Amino acid sequence: MYRISKVLNHNGVIVIDLNDQKEYVLLGKGAGFGRKIGERMEKPETCTVYSLQETRFLFPSSYYPLY
């Protein structure tokens, strides 16, 4: 189950998963239509779920040029 934190438009909402407290973006036809902030919802079957994945790139010190 998700809690809506922001309605982007009729087809997209930013939600917080109530189980793991992570933020997701739900995009799909009519996903945000008639929705309000704070409303709880299940994931519609036609939606795609996106989440932020952090990656860290470590470059060797020789990568940065010294001027």
Secondary structure as the mmCIF struct_conf table of DSSP 4:
data_model
#
loop_
_struct_conf.conf_type_id
_struct_conf.id
_struct_conf.beg_label_comp_id
_struct_conf.beg_label_asym_id
_struct_conf.beg_label_seq_id
_struct_conf.end_label_comp_id
_struct_conf.end_label_asym_id
_struct_conf.end_label_seq_id
STRN STRN1 TYR A 2 ASN A 9
TURN_TY1_P TURN_TY1_P1 HIS A 10 ASN A 11
STRN STRN2 GLY A 12 ASP A 17
TURN_TY1_P TURN_TY1_P2 LEU A 18 ASP A 20
STRN STRN3 GLU A 23 LEU A 27
BEND BEND1 GLY A 28 GLY A 28
TURN_TY1_P TURN_TY1_P3 LYS A 29 GLY A 34
TURN_TY1_P TURN_TY1_P4 ILE A 37 GLY A 38
STRN STRN4 ARG A 40 MET A 41
HELX_LH_PP_P HELX_LH_PP_P1 GLU A 42 PRO A 44
TURN_TY1_P TURN_TY1_P5 GLU A 45 THR A 46
STRN STRN5 THR A 48 SER A 51
HELX_RH_3T_P HELX_RH_3T_P1 SER A 61 TYR A 63
BEND BEND2 TYR A 64 TYR A 64
HELX_LH_PP_P HELX_LH_PP_P2 PRO A 65 LEU A 66
#
